[in-house]
Amino acid sequence: MTPPLGDIAHIGHAQLFTPDLDASVAFFTDYLGLTVNGQDGDTVYLRTFDDYEHHSLVLTAREQPGLGRLALRTSSEEALHRRIKANEEAGGTGKWVEDEPGLGKLYVTTDPDGHEHALYWESEHYRAPEELRPALKNQPQAKPNRGVGVRRLDHINFLAADVLANAEFQQNVLGARPTEQIRLDSGKIAARWLTYTNKSYDVVYTSDWTGSEGRLHHIAFATDTREDILRAADLAIDSGVFIETGPHKHAIQQTFFLYVYEPGGNRIELCNPLTRLVLAPDWPLITWTEEERKKGQAWGLKTIESFHTHGTPPVA
């Protein structure tokens, strides 16, 4: 039975590991326009200008890049305990930690693939210092005067050995709704997009052609307009940021996008998905076939080559 909608309010923040902490911090501040909001040893906390919480991104020095933790804020303390109960009833385990500034206790568990998820309710609202105070009182922080100026963390795309098992964890344990998916001719689900909110998607699981577990495809930051993404591409070539593909438009979810890499080796998407909301409470799960996905993106651009050469269908 699918749990009631609304227990997960939104994505709080993501943690990335990077073998070059200084270069990664420079990328997110100078190129994307995030603001540093604290540091604890080899961990740096950064925020987008329109985030009401302490941080949107955590960068931690490690030998290899990848995803550390996806943190999700619940809609209430009662909702937090409902999701914990659902996790335990499904056979999952978890632990309580209190290790991030601006937040209370976090309940940490994992999906079937081993990606760490942290659920929490207690959160301090950000109060900007004088130099970052906005002119409009309904905005947490002044817009940045550098880089792309991304508004918020938008979504996470996980790689998974078993897409369906992980998607069902999101649906049955966390209460996410599936909105679109890719089904191969064999019947296997190769990717599924899910949402906690009225956004068309917050998390994605994509089949990992290596069969590995716990890996990351990308994290994505939202811009205000498509023009911001075109400007981001110009800034990338001027500042030496590697562009993998785009600017272009996905067929699935119709997101205008640009894929770049930050210096630590993590793929970052810039996206403008703000035109699509899922307002229908009975939204049907849209399925794309293997043949349909071979056509590539919305305007004919072929999806990044690595997915073809290893036998995995292209993702949106």
C-alpha positions in Angstrom: 0.0 0.0 0.0 1.4 3.4 -1.0 1.7 5.7 2.1 0.0 9.0 2.2 1.5 11.8 0.1 3.3 14.7 1.6 5.5 13.2 4.4 8.6 14.3 2.6 8.4 18.1 2.1 11.4 18.5 -0.2 15.1 17.7 -0.9 17.1 19.4 1.9 20.6 19.0 0.6 23.2 16.6 -0.9 26.7 15.7 0.1 29.4 15.2 -2.5 32.8 13.7 -2.0 35.7 15.3 -3.9 39.4 14.6 -4.1 40.1 18.3 -4.7 38.2 20.2 -2.1 39.6 23.7 -2.9 38.9 23.4 -6.6 35.4 22.0 -6.0 34.6 24.9 -3.6 35.8 27.4 -6.2 33.7 25.7 -8.9 30.5 25.9 -6.8 31.1 29.5 -5.6 32.7 31.2 -8.6 31.0 29.3 -11.4 27.6 28.3 -9.9 27.4 31.3 -7.5 26.8 29.4 -4.2 27.9 30.9 -0.9 30.1 29.2 1.7 28.2 29.0 5.0 30.7 27.3 7.3 33.5 24.7 7.3 34.4 21.9 9.7 37.7 20.4 8.9 37.6 18.8 5.5 33.9 19.5 5.1 32.5 22.8 3.6 28.8 23.8 3.7 27.4 25.9 0.8 24.0 27.4 0.0 22.1 28.5 -3.0 20.6 32.0 -2.6 17.0 30.9 -2.5 17.4 28.1 0.1 15.7 28.9 3.4 17.9 26.4 5.3 21.6 26.5 6.5 23.0 24.7 3.5 22.1 23.2 0.1 25.3 21.3 -0.5 28.0 19.6 1.6 31.5 19.1 0.1 33.7 16.6 1.9 37.3 15.7 0.9 37.7 12.0 0.0 40.0 10.1 -2.3 37.2 9.4 -4.8 34.3 11.5 -6.0 30.7 10.4 -5.4 27.6 11.0 -3.4 27.7 10.9 0.4 24.2 11.7 1.7 20.9 12.8 0.4 19.0 14.7 3.1 15.2 15.0 3.0 13.2 17.3 5.2 9.8 15.9 6.3 6.6 17.9 6.5 6.4 17.5 10.3 7.8 15.6 13.2 4.9 13.2 13.0 5.7 12.6 9.3 9.3 11.9 10.2 8.3 9.1 12.6 5.8 7.7 10.0 8.6 7.3 7.5 10.8 5.7 10.1 8.1 3.3 10.9 7.5 2.5 7.2 11.2 1.9 6.8 11.4 -0.5 9.8 8.2 -2.3 8.7 9.9 -2.9 5.3 12.9 -4.4 7.0 15.1 -1.4 6.9 17.4 -0.2 9.6 18.6 3.3 10.6 20.5 5.3 13.1 20.2 8.8 14.6 23.0 11.3 14.1 23.3 15.0 14.9 26.3 16.0 12.8 25.3 19.0 10.6 25.0 22.7 11.5 21.6 24.3 11.4 19.8 20.9 11.8 18.5 18.8 14.6 18.7 15.0 14.7 18.8 13.1 11.4 17.6 9.6 10.9 20.0 7.9 8.5 19.2 4.8 6.4 19.9 3.5 3.0 18.0 2.5 -0.1 18.5 -1.1 -1.4 21.5 0.0 -3.5 23.3 1.5 -0.5 22.7 5.2 -1.2 22.5 7.0 2.2 19.3 8.9 2.9 18.9 11.2 6.0 15.4 12.2 7.1 14.9 15.2 9.5 12.4 17.7 10.7 14.2 20.2 12.9 15.8 23.0 10.9 16.9 26.6 11.5 15.8 29.2 9.0 18.8 31.0 7.5 19.4 34.6 8.5 21.6 36.5 6.0 24.4 38.7 7.3 24.3 42.3 6.4 26.4 41.9 3.3 24.1 39.2 1.9 20.8 40.7 3.0 18.2 40.8 0.2 16.2 43.9 -0.8 13.0 41.8 -0.8 12.1 40.3 2.6 10.5 37.2 1.1 13.9 36.1 -0.3 16.4 34.5 2.1 19.6 35.9 0.5 20.5 38.5 -2.1 21.1 37.1 -5.6 24.8 36.4 -6.2 26.7 38.9 -8.4 28.9 36.1 -9.8 28.6 33.0 -11.9 25.4 31.3 -13.0 23.5 32.2 -9.8 21.6 28.9 -9.4 18.4 29.2 -7.3 18.2 25.8 -5.6 19.2 22.1 -5.6 16.7 20.5 -7.9 17.1 16.8 -8.0 19.4 13.7 -7.6 19.9 11.0 -10.3 21.2 7.8 -8.7 22.8 5.0 -10.5 21.4 1.6 -9.3 22.0 -2.1 -10.0 18.2 -2.7 -9.6 16.2 0.4 -10.6 12.8 -1.1 -9.7 13.8 -2.2 -6.1 15.2 1.3 -5.4 12.2 3.1 -6.9 9.8 1.0 -4.8 11.8 2.0 -1.7 11.1 5.6 -2.6 7.4 4.9 -3.2 6.6 2.5 -0.4 9.0 3.8 2.3 9.3 7.5 1.6 6.0 8.1 -0.2 7.3 9.3 -3.6 5.1 9.2 -6.7 6.5 7.8 -9.9 5.9 10.1 -12.9 7.9 8.6 -15.9 10.0 5.5 -16.6 11.9 3.6 -19.3 11.0 0.0 -19.9 13.3 -2.1 -22.1 12.0 -4.7 -24.6 12.9 -7.4 -22.0 10.5 -5.8 -19.6 13.2 -4.5 -17.3 12.8 -1.0 -15.8 15.9 0.9 -16.8 15.1 4.2 -15.3 12.3 5.8 -13.2 11.6 9.4 -12.2 9.8 10.1 -8.9 8.5 13.1 -7.0 7.8 14.0 -3.4 6.0 17.2 -4.3 4.3 18.9 -7.2 7.5 19.1 -9.1 7.6 16.5 -11.9 10.6 14.8 -10.3 12.9 15.0 -7.3 14.8 11.8 -7.6 15.7 9.5 -10.5 17.1 6.0 -10.6 19.1 5.0 -13.7 20.4 1.5 -14.4 24.1 1.2 -13.8 25.6 -0.8 -16.7 28.6 -1.9 -14.5 26.2 -3.7 -12.0 27.8 -1.6 -9.2 25.8 -0.3 -6.2 25.7 3.1 -4.5 27.0 5.2 -7.4 25.8 8.7 -8.5 24.8 9.8 -12.0 24.5 13.5 -11.2 23.0 16.2 -9.0 21.1 19.1 -10.5 20.7 22.8 -9.7 17.8 24.8 -11.0 18.1 28.2 -12.8 15.4 30.8 -13.3 15.3 30.6 -17.1 16.6 28.8 -20.1 18.7 31.8 -20.9 20.6 31.2 -17.6 21.6 27.8 -19.0 22.8 29.3 -22.3 24.8 31.8 -20.3 26.2 29.0 -18.1 27.5 27.3 -21.2 29.3 30.6 -22.2 30.7 30.9 -18.7 31.9 27.3 -18.9 34.0 27.7 -22.0 35.4 31.0 -20.7 36.4 29.5 -17.4 37.5 26.1 -18.5 34.6 24.1 -17.1 34.1 20.8 -19.0 30.8 20.6 -20.9 29.7 17.0 -21.4 26.5 17.6 -23.4 24.0 20.4 -24.0 22.5 22.9 -23.8 19.5 20.9 -25.0 16.1 19.7 -24.0 15.3 16.3 -22.5 12.4 14.3 -24.0 11.5 12.7 -20.6 10.3 15.5 -18.3 11.1 18.1 -21.0 13.8 19.7 -18.9 16.2 22.2 -20.6 19.6 21.2 -19.4 23.4 21.4 -19.5 25.8 18.7 -18.2 29.1 19.8 -16.8 31.8 18.3 -14.5 33.1 19.9 -11.4 36.9 19.5 -10.7 36.4 16.7 -8.2 34.9 14.5 -10.9 31.2 14.7 -10.1 28.7 15.3 -13.0 26.5 18.4 -12.4 23.4 19.3 -14.3 22.0 22.8 -14.7 18.3 22.6 -15.4 15.2 24.7 -16.0 12.3 22.4 -15.1 10.0 25.1 -13.7 7.4 24.9 -16.5 6.3 21.4 -15.5 4.3 20.6 -12.4 2.4 17.5 -11.6 -0.9 18.9 -10.3 -3.1 15.9 -11.1 -3.6 13.6 -8.0 -4.1 10.7 -10.4 -1.2 11.4 -12.7 -0.5 8.3 -14.8 2.9 6.8 -14.9 4.3 7.5 -18.4 6.4 4.7 -19.9 9.0 5.2 -22.7 10.0 2.2 -24.7 13.4 1.2 -25.7 12.7 2.2 -29.4 11.4 5.6 -28.3 14.6 6.3 -26.3 16.8 5.4 -29.2 15.5 8.6 -30.8 17.6 10.6 -28.3 16.6 13.9 -26.8 13.6 16.1 -27.6 15.2 17.8 -30.6 17.2 14.8 -31.8 20.5 15.2 -29.9 21.8 11.7 -29.1 22.2 11.0 -25.4 25.8 10.8 -24.1 27.7 8.0 -25.8 28.7 6.0 -22.7 25.1 4.8 -22.3 25.1 3.4 -25.8 28.5 1.7 -25.8 27.8 -0.3 -22.6 24.3 -1.5 -23.6 22.3 0.7 -21.3 19.5 2.8 -22.9 19.9 6.6 -22.9 18.5 8.4 -19.9 16.5 11.6 -20.2 
